Amino acid sequence: MKHEVINRQGATIIELKGEVDLENSPAARVLLLKHIENASRVLVDLSAVTYIDSSGVASLVEALQASKKNGTDFALAAASEPTRRVLELARLDKVFRIYDSVEAGLAD
């Protein structure tokens, strides 16, 4: 998994790339929690995620819970088809705010 962090329009955009699996999810978790601690708004761009497993989903859920405790606005954006399917199967598309694009997330 690779990532890039961009600050744009008052939001911290975290672009996750590649596989977010058991091997990579601990790094994703640390990255997400670090930025939730230091930002008022975090948008996770999932457009380049090719695979996500339950450990990756757990990292996203933990980040969502931390954001609620911290008062950070947290949302997902541009979920790739494999990622969207996993979130829908787990019914987490009803839990997370998921925007069709980063631009839509920034505009809201």
HUMO-V603314 format. One line per field, one symbol per residue. psi: psi as a letter, one per 40 degrees, with the letter a starting at -180 (. if undefined). A space follows every 50 residues. Layout:
BEGIN
psi->???
END
This chain:
BEGIN
psi->hiiihhhhfeihhhhhhahgaddedddddddddddddeiehhhhhedehd hhaddddddddddddddddefhhhiiifhidddddddddefeeedihhid idddddd.
END
